[in-house]
Amino acid sequence: MSNTSLVNDLTSGRPFRQLVVFSLPFVVSNLLQQAYNLADMAIVGRFIGSSGLAAASAGGEIAMFYLFLCMGFSAAGQIIIAQNVGVDNKKGITRTIGTLFTMQFILGVILTLVSFIFCDGFLRLINVPDEAFEYAREYSIVLFAGMIPVFGYNTVGAILRGMGDSKHPMMFIALSASLNVVLDLIFVVPLKMGCFGAALATSLSQTIAFIVSMVFLYRHKEAFGFDFKLKSFAPDKSVLRSIFSLGLPLTIQNASVSISLLYVNSYINAMGVVAAAATAVGNKVTMLATICTQALCTAGSSIVAQNFAAGKHKRVSLTLVYITVIGVIYCGIMSLLLILFPEQVFGIFDKNPEVLALSHLYAPIGIINFFGFASRSPAISFITGIGNSRLALITGVADGIIARIGLSLLFGISFGMGISGFWLGSAIAGYVFLFVGGIYYLMGTWRKQKLLVSAED
């Protein structure tokens, strides 16, 4: 294998074809990821019931909050690596890899301990229904136990994506997804391990995927110049500053959205198991949009980062246009399916007639959510790709804390719309990134944004 076999130059070629080819493995990865998430929810809903569904949703929301912290710094590492590729700084790539691994390991250890200590408190904070509380507790504990491998798993993916490799992260996710579905069916159905078994299937599958991905990186270490010696994991101060400079705002951005969802869902959970289960199903349905939009965002961030570092601003603009067009078309198709077949879509996860009845109320709001995801993809790709940490922070807080909580309370409580108001407020908040990112792009000052890296050490 040559020294450039894992590095893909995204600064040349036709931008549309490059975006499609580079993002397709991410689409497959997200499809597989959603497939095993949906399988997890479907199996829990059918064999444990609405209480199990509400419990898995609550436990998953808390675990996702911690994962968002990991993803913020992983995304920062991905952008820094991509910019290093854009300026052809191989030493910068190596230092970033070592620093990112060490950071994520320390963060994973700390958050695992915090999670075990405060698990019950977190579940009570979001008003998990009493009949679902014990299920939620056992589900959460098992997910927390597998947090460190999950952090490592996401770090490996970020490293490869930053170097322009979308194929191998897809393979690791395929392995994890396949194992998760098989283990889910074994643990929950014949072994009757309930929510504990569903969570165990997820943790084990992701741990195995992490081990395989690390073996892959080690066997191909010459391709990116990282020798895996202990001294190579020593954090580099300048890289650490860059990761924190971009990663902390991205982490706050992700965490603020997660916190706002937990806060809003605490009101919904207080309405009972049916409301909590319907919201859990609705969240899963609208997350189907991310199969495409998140893939475009992930691929777009690396493409924007490499081209911005190389000074190819026209290619940055074209990439953003193509991300928008593809996302809108995909979300339009998803919207049509949801509005025409709401009960059939909800019925995949929960056959409770009361939950199915709420699908008609959720459908139009789900459509707003779909197009919100489509608008976020180009905006996030743009803001993170050029490395504007300050704008990422401002937009994340505006979306997560101010808009999502504020609008949800406005519609849900002040306007007396109840559960539909909470759903609507959260959906409308998803357009904050489009508003802020669009204005910043049109201003044109982004072309003078300072790089996170340098061409020479």
N, C-alpha and C positions, 0 to 999 in steps of 0.2 A: 504494500500500500504506500502510495506516495505521500509526501508531507503535506500536500494540499487536498488530499482525498476527502477530508471531512470539512473543508472550507469551500463555500460556494460564493462566488463573486456575484452580488446582486446589483452591481452598478452598470452593467452593460446588457444588451439584448433588448427585445421588445417588452416594455413595462407591463402590458396587459397579460401577455403570455407568461411572463416571469411571475406575476402575482398569482395567476391561476395554477401554474405548475408548482410553485413553492407552497401555496396554501392548501392544495388538495390533500397532502398527507395530514395536515392539521384538521381538515374537514373529516377525514376518515377517523382520526384520533378522537375528535370531539364526538363523532357519531358513536364510536365504540364506548367512550366514557359515558355519554348519555344513556347508551343502551344498557350498560350495567347498573347505572344509577336508577334507570327506569325499571329494570328487572328487580333490583333491590326493593324499590317501592311497591311494585306489583306483587311480588312474592309476600312481602310483609302485609300488604293490604288484604290479600286473598286468604292467607293462612293464619293471620293474627287478628286482623280486623281494623276498624277505624282507630282504636286506641293504639295499636301498634304503629299505624301509619302516622298518627300525630306524634308519637314518641320518637320515631325515626326521624321525622322532620325536625323536631326540636333539637335532638342530639346532633343531627347533621348541621343545623344552623350554627351551633356553638363551635363545632369542629371546623366549619367553613370559615368562621371568624378568624381562627388561628391560622388556617391555611392561607387566608388573604394576607396575613402578616408575612408569611413565607413568600408568597407570590409577588409581593411588592418589591422585596429585595432581589428575588430571582429575576424579575423583569428589569430591574436596574442593571444587574449583572449582564443580562442578555443585551441590553442597549449598549453598555460599555464595550462588551466584546465585539458587537457589530460595528461600532465606531472605530475600534482598533483594526478590524478587518478593512474598513473603508480607507484608513490611512496606512495600512500595511505594517502595523506595529505588532510583531509576533511576541516580543517580550511582554508587551502590555496585556496580550491575551493570556499568557501563562500566569502572570501575577494576579490577574483578575480571577482566574479559576481557583487558585489556591486560597485567596482571600475570601471568595464567595463560599467555598466549602466550609471553611472554619467558622465564618459568621453564622451560617445556617445551622450548623451542628450545635453551636452554643445556644442559639435562639430556640432550637427544638428542645434541648434539655430543660431550659428555663420554663418554657410554656407547658411542657409535659408535667412538671412538678406543680405549677400553678393550677393546671386543669384538674389534677387529682385532688388537690386541697379544696378547691372552691366549686367542685362539680355541682353539688346539691344547691349551693347558693345561686349559681348561674341559672339552673333550671327553675328555681322558685322566682327568680328575677323576671323571667319571661312568661310566668304564669302558666306553666305546663299543667293541663288538667290532672286532677288527682288520680283518675283511673288510668292515666298514661304515665304517671310520674316514675314508677319503678322500672317500666320498660325503657323510658328515656334515660334513666340513670345508668342502667347496664349497657345500653347502646353507646352512650357517651364515653363511659370508662374504657371500653374496649377500643374505641376510635382513638382516644387519647394515648393509650398504650402504644399505638403504632405511629405516633406523630413524627418521631425522628426519622424513620425510613421514608415517610411521605415527604418530609422536608428535603431529604437527600434526593429522592426521586424527582422532585420538581427542579432541584438545582441542576441535576444532570441534563434535564430537558432544556433548561434555560441556556446552558453552555452550548449545547448543540445547535439550538435555534439561533443564537447569536452568531455562530459561524456559518449560518446559512444551510444547516442540515435539518430538514424537516422529516426525512424518511425514517431515521432511526428512533426518534421520539415516538413516532406512530407505532413502530414495532413493539416498543416497550409498553405502550398503552394497550395495544392489542393483546399482549400477554396478560396484563393485569385484568383487563375486561373479561377475557375468556375464563380465567381462573375464578374471578369474582362470581360470575353467573353459575359456574359448576359448583363452587363451594356453597353459594347461597342455597341452591336446590338441595344439596346434601345436608347442610346444617339445619335449615329451617323446616324442610318437609319431612324426610324420614327420621332424622335425629330429634326433631321438635325442639330445637334450641332457641326458638323465638327471636326476639330482637338481639339478644346476645350473639346468636349464630349469624345473623345478618351482618352485624358489625365485625365479627371475627372474620367472616369471609372477605370483607373489604380490606381490613388491616393486613391479613395474610397475603392477599393477592398483590397489594401495593408494596409490601416488604420484599416479596420475591422479585417483583419487577425492578425494584431499586438495586437488589443484589446483582441481577443480570445486567442492568445498565452500567453499574460500576465495573463489572468484569469487562464489559465492552470497552469502556473508556481506558481501562488499564491495558488491555491488549492492543489498543490503537493509540497509545500515548504519544508515539512519534509524530502522529498526524497534526498535533497541536502543541507539541513541545513541553508537555507537563509530565515530569518523571515520577510523580507520586511518592517521592521521598518525604520524610517527615518535615524537613526544613522548608520544603516547597509549600507547605500549608501555613507557614507563618504569615500573618496578615501584613500586607504592604500598606503603609500609612496613606500614601497618596491615593491608592486604589480604594482604600477604606473610606476616605473622605468622599470620593466620587460616588461610591455605592450608597453611602448615607445621604449624600446631597440629592440624589435622584430617588433612591429607594425609600427614604423616610417619608417624603411626600406621597409616593405611590402607595406605601403601606398605610398611611393615614387616610388616603383616598379610598383604598379598599376597605379598611377597617371602619371608616365612617359610614360607608354604604351598608356594611354588615351590621354595625351597631344600630343603624336606623331601622333596618329590617327586623332585628331582634326586638327593638322598642315597639315598632308598629305591631308586630306579631304578638306581643304581650297583651295588647288590647284584644286582638282577635282570639287568642287562646282563652282569654277570660270569658268568651262567649260560648265555650263548650267544645266538645270533641268534634261535632259536625263542622263547625266553622273552622276549626284548626285543620281538620282533614281536608276540607274543600280548598283551603288556602295552600296546603301542602301540595295537593294535586295541581292547582292552578300554577304554582311556582314551577313545578316540573314541566308542565305543558309549555309555558312561556320560555322556559330555559331551552326548549327545543330550537328556538331561534339562534341560540349560541352555537349550535352545531356548525353553522356557516359564519355568523358574524364574529364569533370569537376567533375562528380560524383566520378570517380576514384581518382581524386586529393583531393577532400574534405574528402572522406573516408580514403584515404591513409595517409593524414596528421595526422589524429587522431591516426590511427594504428601505424604509425612510431613514433609519439610522445610518446604514451604509452609504446611501446616496447623499444624505446631508453632509456626512463627514467628508465625502469626496467632492463636495461643492456642486453636485448635480441637482439644482433646485427644481428644474423643469420636470425631472423624473419623479421628484417628491410629489409635485402637484398632480401629475398624471396618475400616480399610484393612489392618491386620495380619491380622485374622481372614480377610478375603477372599483375601489373598495365600496364606495357609496352606491354605485349602480348595481353591483352584484348583490349587495346586502338588501337593497330595497326590493329587488325582484324576488329573492328568496323569501323575505318576510311577507311579501304580498301573497305568495302561494300558501304559506303557513296560515295566514289570516283567513283565507278563503276556506280552508279545511276546518278551522276552529268555528267559524260562524255558521257553517253548514251542518257540522256534525259535533256539536258540543258534548252531548251526553255520551256518544260513542267514544270520544277522546277521553273524557273523564272516567268512563267505565273501564278503561284499561287498568286503572289503579284502584278504584273503589266502586263496588256495586251498590253501596248504600243509597237507597232512593233519595234520602234527604241531601246527600252530597251531590248526586246527579242533578237534582233540582236546581242547585246553585250554579251549575255549569252555564245555564242560560244567562245568569246575571254576570258571570265572569267573562263570557266570550267577547263582548265589545271592548272591555277593559284589557283583555289579553291582546287584542289587536293593537291597542295603543302601546302596550309593552313591546310587542314585536318590532314596531317601527322605531321605538326608542332604542332598542338594541342596534338596529341598522344605522341609526344616526351616531351612536357612540363609537362604532368601530373606526371610522376615518378620523374622528376627533381625538380618540385616545392614541391611535397609531401616530398621528401628527405630533401631539404634545409630548408623548414619551420618546418618540423616535428622534426628535431634535434635542431632547434632554432638558426641556424647560421645567425644572423641578418646582419652581415657585408657582407657575401656572397650574401644574398638576395638583399641588396642594390646595390652592384656592378653589379649583374646580371640584376636587373631590369632596372638600368640606361643604361647598355650596350644594352639591348634589346630595350627599349623604345626610348631613346634619340639618341644614337649613331647609332645602326644598322637600326632601323625602319625608322628614318628620313633620315639618310645618304644614305641607299640603295634605298629608294623611290626617292629621288632627283637624285641619280646617274642614275637609270634606266629611270625614268620618264622624266628628263630634259637633263642631260648630254648625255645619249645615245639616246635621242629623241624618246623614246617609248610611250610617252604620257600616257593615262590613264592605259594601261596595264603595263607600267613600275612602276607606283605608286602602283598598286596592287601587282606586283611581289616583289618589294622591301619590302613591308610590310609582305608578306608571308614568305620570306626567313629569315627575322629577328626573326621569331618565333622559330628558332632552336638554338638561343643563350643559352637558358636554358639547352638544352641537352648537348651542348658543355662544358659549365662551370660546370654544375652539374656532368657530366660524369667524367671529369678530377678530380674533388674533391673527388668523390666516389672512384675512382681507387687509389688515393693517400693514402687512408686509415686513414688519420689523423682525420677524422670525429669521429672516435670511442672515441677520447679523448675530444670531444666538451663538454664544461661545461653546465650542466642543467640550465634552467631558474628558477627552483624551488628547494626546499630542502625537504628531507623526514620528517623533524621536524621543528616546528616553534620556 
